[in-house]
Amino acid sequence: MERLQRILASRGVASRRAAEELIREGRVSVNGTIVTELGTKADPRRDEIRVDNRVIRPQALRYLILNKPTGYITTVKDERDRWTVMDLISVPERVFPVGRLDRDTEGLLLFTNDGDVANRVMHPRYGLTKEYQVLTRDRPHPQQLERIRRGIVIDGRRIIPQEVRLLRESADGIVITITVYEGIFHLVRRIMEVAGIEVERLRRARIGPLSIAGLRIGEWRDLTPGEQSTLFEALRLTEEEAAEKSIERPIRIRASGAQPPANPLWKRPKRAEDKPEPKPNVPRYRKPSRTEREAAEREQAAGDHRERTEQERDDRPQRERSRRHTERPERERPHRGRNRRSGGEREDNRRRSSGRPPRRRLP
């Protein structure tokens, strides 16, 4: 018995989340009974499952390997519309990538629509090794390699690789091969960073018994019957389970039909009807030179000076009127008539009152 949304996803109807929406909307029925409750289980071998009154039959199992180039995101669908590994393959079955390779890493990537095999490949309990090849410019010191062999702590866990050795030396640099069991995010790059080894290029060459040999970058093919049997054996499947999953297909190496991105951040080209209207031809901004900036500053200063002068000239009459209204009235001055005494006469009067003779005046 399996959950209904898992059965729908394995049969290529939709992803698990989309299958849950179908169940909530009442579009899924099991043996004629409409199911709207999540978590309902069904027998994929005996029960008749319908979506929109259409019988959903199991898909034929498919196992593919791809030599992934750099610049592609390992996901089925990207919200930001970037290039994904699904742009590199084209099969009628709804396959998905097993595990992840980051955008700047190339090499072996397994695709399948068999959830059991995918879980066993990714689970560390089954001990499926993953071999990576690291290209670096400088030859690493033996102490650096010995430090990796002793183990490096990543996310609180000591990671001890199964094997670390120098593979070859070429004109591009030194190639180091490292084999690990774990599938931690950016594991090999983080190990090399702690050891002080600069990574110029990273490639996954092997997953368990599966090898990338014979595939050029961007090419993909089905697994041969021999590869399927060795993979099932490594995943500890019984003979009955392996016989049920084994499918013989003609082996043809196919090149990807997608245009390889020249830049990892490129997005997929949109269709003609999706393209927005062309933008007006606006000249690009050019940073002004020092002479142009100084001339602009002088012109701005002159304009500010003219504006202040005009403002002061317009405000002058108003200031004059305000000053006349606010000034204090002048005191009345004595009348300068004939009866007013001069300074000499006043001095003579003071002399007389004090008993002194008046001043002598010149004729």
Contacts in CASP RR format, 6 or more apart in sequence:
PFRMAT RR
TARGET T0000
AUTHOR 0000-0000-0000
METHOD contacts of the structure
MODEL  1
MERLQRILASRGVASRRAAEELIREGRVSVNGTIVTELGTKADPRRDEIR
VDNRVIRPQALRYLILNKPTGYITTVKDERDRWTVMDLISVPERVFPVGR
LDRDTEGLLLFTNDGDVANRVMHPRYGLTKEYQVLTRDRPHPQQLERIRR
GIVIDGRRIIPQEVRLLRESADGIVITITVYEGIFHLVRRIMEVAGIEVE
RLRRARIGPLSIAGLRIGEWRDLTPGEQSTLFEALRLTEEEAAEKSIERP
IRIRASGAQPPANPLWKRPKRAEDKPEPKPNVPRYRKPSRTEREAAEREQ
AAGDHRERTEQERDDRPQRERSRRHTERPERERPHRGRNRRSGGEREDNR
RRSSGRPPRRRLP
1 41 0 8 1.000
1 42 0 8 1.000
1 43 0 8 1.000
2 41 0 8 1.000
2 42 0 8 1.000
2 43 0 8 1.000
2 44 0 8 1.000
3 39 0 8 1.000
3 40 0 8 1.000
3 41 0 8 1.000
4 19 0 8 1.000
4 23 0 8 1.000
4 28 0 8 1.000
4 30 0 8 1.000
4 35 0 8 1.000
4 39 0 8 1.000
4 40 0 8 1.000
4 41 0 8 1.000
4 42 0 8 1.000
4 49 0 8 1.000
5 16 0 8 1.000
5 19 0 8 1.000
5 20 0 8 1.000
5 23 0 8 1.000
5 38 0 8 1.000
5 39 0 8 1.000
6 16 0 8 1.000
6 19 0 8 1.000
7 42 0 8 1.000
7 44 0 8 1.000
7 49 0 8 1.000
8 14 0 8 1.000
8 16 0 8 1.000
8 19 0 8 1.000
8 22 0 8 1.000
8 28 0 8 1.000
8 49 0 8 1.000
8 51 0 8 1.000
8 56 0 8 1.000
9 15 0 8 1.000
9 16 0 8 1.000
9 19 0 8 1.000
10 44 0 8 1.000
10 58 0 8 1.000
10 59 0 8 1.000
10 113 0 8 1.000
10 114 0 8 1.000
10 115 0 8 1.000
11 49 0 8 1.000
11 56 0 8 1.000
11 57 0 8 1.000
11 58 0 8 1.000
11 59 0 8 1.000
12 59 0 8 1.000
12 93 0 8 1.000
12 94 0 8 1.000
12 113 0 8 1.000
13 19 0 8 1.000
13 22 0 8 1.000
13 51 0 8 1.000
13 56 0 8 1.000
14 22 0 8 1.000
15 76 0 8 1.000
19 28 0 8 1.000
20 38 0 8 1.000
22 28 0 8 1.000
22 51 0 8 1.000
23 35 0 8 1.000
23 36 0 8 1.000
23 37 0 8 1.000
23 38 0 8 1.000
23 40 0 8 1.000
24 36 0 8 1.000
24 38 0 8 1.000
25 36 0 8 1.000
26 34 0 8 1.000
26 35 0 8 1.000
26 36 0 8 1.000
27 51 0 8 1.000
27 52 0 8 1.000
28 34 0 8 1.000
28 35 0 8 1.000
28 49 0 8 1.000
28 50 0 8 1.000
28 51 0 8 1.000
29 35 0 8 1.000
29 49 0 8 1.000
29 50 0 8 1.000
29 53 0 8 1.000
30 40 0 8 1.000
30 42 0 8 1.000
30 47 0 8 1.000
30 48 0 8 1.000
30 49 0 8 1.000
30 50 0 8 1.000
31 47 0 8 1.000
31 48 0 8 1.000
32 48 0 8 1.000
32 50 0 8 1.000
42 49 0 8 1.000
44 58 0 8 1.000
48 55 0 8 1.000
49 55 0 8 1.000
49 56 0 8 1.000
50 56 0 8 1.000
59 93 0 8 1.000
59 94 0 8 1.000
59 113 0 8 1.000
60 93 0 8 1.000
60 247 0 8 1.000
61 112 0 8 1.000
61 113 0 8 1.000
61 114 0 8 1.000
61 245 0 8 1.000
61 247 0 8 1.000
62 91 0 8 1.000
62 93 0 8 1.000
62 95 0 8 1.000
62 111 0 8 1.000
62 112 0 8 1.000
62 113 0 8 1.000
62 114 0 8 1.000
62 222 0 8 1.000
62 247 0 8 1.000
63 110 0 8 1.000
63 111 0 8 1.000
63 112 0 8 1.000
63 114 0 8 1.000
63 117 0 8 1.000
63 222 0 8 1.000
63 223 0 8 1.000
63 228 0 8 1.000
63 231 0 8 1.000
63 247 0 8 1.000
64 89 0 8 1.000
64 91 0 8 1.000
64 95 0 8 1.000
64 110 0 8 1.000
64 111 0 8 1.000
64 112 0 8 1.000
64 220 0 8 1.000
64 221 0 8 1.000
64 222 0 8 1.000
64 223 0 8 1.000
65 108 0 8 1.000
65 109 0 8 1.000
65 110 0 8 1.000
65 111 0 8 1.000
65 210 0 8 1.000
65 212 0 8 1.000
65 215 0 8 1.000
65 220 0 8 1.000
65 221 0 8 1.000
65 223 0 8 1.000
66 85 0 8 1.000
66 88 0 8 1.000
66 89 0 8 1.000
66 108 0 8 1.000
66 109 0 8 1.000
66 111 0 8 1.000
66 215 0 8 1.000
66 218 0 8 1.000
66 219 0 8 1.000
66 220 0 8 1.000
66 256 0 8 1.000
67 106 0 8 1.000
67 107 0 8 1.000
67 108 0 8 1.000
67 109 0 8 1.000
67 212 0 8 1.000
67 215 0 8 1.000
67 216 0 8 1.000
67 217 0 8 1.000
67 218 0 8 1.000
67 219 0 8 1.000
67 220 0 8 1.000
68 74 0 8 1.000
68 85 0 8 1.000
68 88 0 8 1.000
68 101 0 8 1.000
68 105 0 8 1.000
68 106 0 8 1.000
68 107 0 8 1.000
68 108 0 8 1.000
68 109 0 8 1.000
68 217 0 8 1.000
68 218 0 8 1.000
69 88 0 8 1.000
69 106 0 8 1.000
69 217 0 8 1.000
69 218 0 8 1.000
69 260 0 8 1.000
70 103 0 8 1.000
70 104 0 8 1.000
70 105 0 8 1.000
70 106 0 8 1.000
70 264 0 8 1.000
71 83 0 8 1.000
71 103 0 8 1.000
71 104 0 8 1.000
71 260 0 8 1.000
71 261 0 8 1.000
71 263 0 8 1.000
71 264 0 8 1.000
72 83 0 8 1.000
72 84 0 8 1.000
72 85 0 8 1.000
72 87 0 8 1.000
72 88 0 8 1.000
72 103 0 8 1.000
72 261 0 8 1.000
73 82 0 8 1.000
73 83 0 8 1.000
73 84 0 8 1.000
73 85 0 8 1.000
73 103 0 8 1.000
74 84 0 8 1.000
74 85 0 8 1.000
74 97 0 8 1.000
74 99 0 8 1.000
74 100 0 8 1.000
74 101 0 8 1.000
74 102 0 8 1.000
74 109 0 8 1.000
75 84 0 8 1.000
75 85 0 8 1.000
75 86 0 8 1.000
75 97 0 8 1.000
76 84 0 8 1.000
76 86 0 8 1.000
76 96 0 8 1.000
76 97 0 8 1.000
77 84 0 8 1.000
77 86 0 8 1.000
78 84 0 8 1.000
80 267 0 8 1.000
81 267 0 8 1.000
81 268 0 8 1.000
81 270 0 8 1.000
82 265 0 8 1.000
82 266 0 8 1.000
82 267 0 8 1.000
82 268 0 8 1.000
83 258 0 8 1.000
83 261 0 8 1.000
83 266 0 8 1.000
83 267 0 8 1.000
83 268 0 8 1.000
85 97 0 8 1.000
85 109 0 8 1.000
87 256 0 8 1.000
87 257 0 8 1.000
87 258 0 8 1.000
87 268 0 8 1.000
88 218 0 8 1.000
88 220 0 8 1.000
88 256 0 8 1.000
88 257 0 8 1.000
88 258 0 8 1.000
89 95 0 8 1.000
89 111 0 8 1.000
89 220 0 8 1.000
89 254 0 8 1.000
89 256 0 8 1.000
90 254 0 8 1.000
90 257 0 8 1.000
93 113 0 8 1.000
94 113 0 8 1.000
95 111 0 8 1.000
95 112 0 8 1.000
95 113 0 8 1.000
96 111 0 8 1.000
96 112 0 8 1.000
96 113 0 8 1.000
96 118 0 8 1.000
97 109 0 8 1.000
97 110 0 8 1.000
97 111 0 8 1.000
98 109 0 8 1.000
98 110 0 8 1.000
98 111 0 8 1.000
98 112 0 8 1.000
98 117 0 8 1.000
98 118 0 8 1.000
98 121 0 8 1.000
98 122 0 8 1.000
99 109 0 8 1.000
99 110 0 8 1.000
99 118 0 8 1.000
99 121 0 8 1.000
99 122 0 8 1.000
99 183 0 8 1.000
100 185 0 8 1.000
101 107 0 8 1.000
101 109 0 8 1.000
101 204 0 8 1.000
102 186 0 8 1.000
102 189 0 8 1.000
103 264 0 8 1.000
104 202 0 8 1.000
104 264 0 8 1.000
105 202 0 8 1.000
105 203 0 8 1.000
105 204 0 8 1.000
106 201 0 8 1.000
106 202 0 8 1.000
106 203 0 8 1.000
106 204 0 8 1.000
106 217 0 8 1.000
107 203 0 8 1.000
107 204 0 8 1.000
107 205 0 8 1.000
107 212 0 8 1.000
107 217 0 8 1.000
108 204 0 8 1.000
108 205 0 8 1.000
108 206 0 8 1.000
108 207 0 8 1.000
108 210 0 8 1.000
108 211 0 8 1.000
108 212 0 8 1.000
109 204 0 8 1.000
110 121 0 8 1.000
110 207 0 8 1.000
110 210 0 8 1.000
111 220 0 8 1.000
112 118 0 8 1.000
114 245 0 8 1.000
117 231 0 8 1.000
117 232 0 8 1.000
117 235 0 8 1.000
117 245 0 8 1.000
120 126 0 8 1.000
120 128 0 8 1.000
120 235 0 8 1.000
120 236 0 8 1.000
120 237 0 8 1.000
121 128 0 8 1.000
121 207 0 8 1.000
121 235 0 8 1.000
122 183 0 8 1.000
124 181 0 8 1.000
124 182 0 8 1.000
124 183 0 8 1.000
126 234 0 8 1.000
126 235 0 8 1.000
126 236 0 8 1.000
127 181 0 8 1.000
128 181 0 8 1.000
128 207 0 8 1.000
128 208 0 8 1.000
128 234 0 8 1.000
128 235 0 8 1.000
129 162 0 8 1.000
129 179 0 8 1.000
129 180 0 8 1.000
129 181 0 8 1.000
129 206 0 8 1.000
129 207 0 8 1.000
129 208 0 8 1.000
130 179 0 8 1.000
130 180 0 8 1.000
130 181 0 8 1.000
130 183 0 8 1.000
130 204 0 8 1.000
130 206 0 8 1.000
130 207 0 8 1.000
130 208 0 8 1.000
131 163 0 8 1.000
131 177 0 8 1.000
131 178 0 8 1.000
131 179 0 8 1.000
131 204 0 8 1.000
131 205 0 8 1.000
131 206 0 8 1.000
131 207 0 8 1.000
131 208 0 8 1.000
132 177 0 8 1.000
132 178 0 8 1.000
132 179 0 8 1.000
132 180 0 8 1.000
132 188 0 8 1.000
132 202 0 8 1.000
132 203 0 8 1.000
132 204 0 8 1.000
132 205 0 8 1.000
133 167 0 8 1.000
133 175 0 8 1.000
133 176 0 8 1.000
133 177 0 8 1.000
133 202 0 8 1.000
133 203 0 8 1.000
133 204 0 8 1.000
133 205 0 8 1.000
134 175 0 8 1.000
134 176 0 8 1.000
134 177 0 8 1.000
134 178 0 8 1.000
134 188 0 8 1.000
134 192 0 8 1.000
134 197 0 8 1.000
134 199 0 8 1.000
134 201 0 8 1.000
134 202 0 8 1.000
135 172 0 8 1.000
135 173 0 8 1.000
135 174 0 8 1.000
135 175 0 8 1.000
135 176 0 8 1.000
135 199 0 8 1.000
135 200 0 8 1.000
135 201 0 8 1.000
135 202 0 8 1.000
135 203 0 8 1.000
136 173 0 8 1.000
136 174 0 8 1.000
136 176 0 8 1.000
136 192 0 8 1.000
136 197 0 8 1.000
136 198 0 8 1.000
136 199 0 8 1.000
136 200 0 8 1.000
137 173 0 8 1.000
137 174 0 8 1.000
137 198 0 8 1.000
137 200 0 8 1.000
138 174 0 8 1.000
138 198 0 8 1.000
139 166 0 8 1.000
139 169 0 8 1.000
139 174 0 8 1.000
140 166 0 8 1.000
140 174 0 8 1.000
140 176 0 8 1.000
140 195 0 8 1.000
140 197 0 8 1.000
144 195 0 8 1.000
144 196 0 8 1.000
144 197 0 8 1.000
145 164 0 8 1.000
145 165 0 8 1.000
145 166 0 8 1.000
145 176 0 8 1.000
145 195 0 8 1.000
147 195 0 8 1.000
148 161 0 8 1.000
148 164 0 8 1.000
148 178 0 8 1.000
148 191 0 8 1.000
148 195 0 8 1.000
149 160 0 8 1.000
149 161 0 8 1.000
149 164 0 8 1.000
150 160 0 8 1.000
151 158 0 8 1.000
151 159 0 8 1.000
151 160 0 8 1.000
151 161 0 8 1.000
152 158 0 8 1.000
152 159 0 8 1.000
152 191 0 8 1.000
152 194 0 8 1.000
152 195 0 8 1.000
153 159 0 8 1.000
154 184 0 8 1.000
154 187 0 8 1.000
154 190 0 8 1.000
154 191 0 8 1.000
154 194 0 8 1.000
155 184 0 8 1.000
157 182 0 8 1.000
157 184 0 8 1.000
159 180 0 8 1.000
159 182 0 8 1.000
159 184 0 8 1.000
159 187 0 8 1.000
159 191 0 8 1.000
161 178 0 8 1.000
161 179 0 8 1.000
161 180 0 8 1.000
161 191 0 8 1.000
162 179 0 8 1.000
162 180 0 8 1.000
162 181 0 8 1.000
163 177 0 8 1.000
163 178 0 8 1.000
163 179 0 8 1.000
164 176 0 8 1.000
164 177 0 8 1.000
164 178 0 8 1.000
164 179 0 8 1.000
165 176 0 8 1.000
165 177 0 8 1.000
166 174 0 8 1.000
166 175 0 8 1.000
166 176 0 8 1.000
166 177 0 8 1.000
167 175 0 8 1.000
167 176 0 8 1.000
167 177 0 8 1.000
168 174 0 8 1.000
168 175 0 8 1.000
169 175 0 8 1.000
172 200 0 8 1.000
172 201 0 8 1.000
173 200 0 8 1.000
176 197 0 8 1.000
177 205 0 8 1.000
178 188 0 8 1.000
178 191 0 8 1.000
180 187 0 8 1.000
180 188 0 8 1.000
184 190 0 8 1.000
188 199 0 8 1.000
188 202 0 8 1.000
189 199 0 8 1.000
189 202 0 8 1.000
192 198 0 8 1.000
192 199 0 8 1.000
193 199 0 8 1.000
203 212 0 8 1.000
204 212 0 8 1.000
205 211 0 8 1.000
205 212 0 8 1.000
206 212 0 8 1.000
208 231 0 8 1.000
208 234 0 8 1.000
209 227 0 8 1.000
209 230 0 8 1.000
209 231 0 8 1.000
209 234 0 8 1.000
210 223 0 8 1.000
210 227 0 8 1.000
210 231 0 8 1.000
214 253 0 8 1.000
215 221 0 8 1.000
215 253 0 8 1.000
216 255 0 8 1.000
218 255 0 8 1.000
218 256 0 8 1.000
218 260 0 8 1.000
219 253 0 8 1.000
219 254 0 8 1.000
219 255 0 8 1.000
219 256 0 8 1.000
220 253 0 8 1.000
220 254 0 8 1.000
220 256 0 8 1.000
221 251 0 8 1.000
221 252 0 8 1.000
221 253 0 8 1.000
221 254 0 8 1.000
222 249 0 8 1.000
222 250 0 8 1.000
222 251 0 8 1.000
222 252 0 8 1.000
223 231 0 8 1.000
224 251 0 8 1.000
225 246 0 8 1.000
225 248 0 8 1.000
228 242 0 8 1.000
228 245 0 8 1.000
228 246 0 8 1.000
228 247 0 8 1.000
229 242 0 8 1.000
229 246 0 8 1.000
232 241 0 8 1.000
232 242 0 8 1.000
232 245 0 8 1.000
232 246 0 8 1.000
233 242 0 8 1.000
237 245 0 8 1.000
259 269 0 8 1.000
288 296 0 8 1.000
334 340 0 8 1.000
344 359 0 8 1.000
347 359 0 8 1.000
348 358 0 8 1.000
348 359 0 8 1.000
351 357 0 8 1.000
351 358 0 8 1.000
351 359 0 8 1.000
352 358 0 8 1.000
END
